[in-house]
Amino acid sequence: MDQSEGGAGAKVYAARCANCHMESGQGLGKMIPSMVQSPAVLNGQGNLACLIRNGIAKDTAKVGPGMPGFELSPSELVAVINYMKNAWGNQGGEVTFAEVDKALEGCP
């Protein structure tokens, strides 16, 4: 899936994520994780919603400099998660607004 096929999710990804994770989703080796075939992307829609919303502090990141949180509308959050789950050869299905809302209620 390229950006023209990803619609709103591709636009959010390009604006908020691609600077670090690259347009290709490949990341930057050990500094910035890849989104391609990533278990966090493919299997962790709840955790992924929390991670995008809250970020991850540098001192708790497993690799790299951490990640800032992003204030996205519910529709932007669902769109970007679905884009990442299905771009670059990923086949992660889709999440719904209800699943993302439930996940966000349980964020630390």
Secondary structure by P-SEA (a helix, b strand, c coil): ccccccaaaaaaaaaccccccccccccccccbbbccccccccccaaaaaaaaaccccccccccccbbbbbbccaaaaaaaaaaaacccccccccccaaaaaaaaaacc
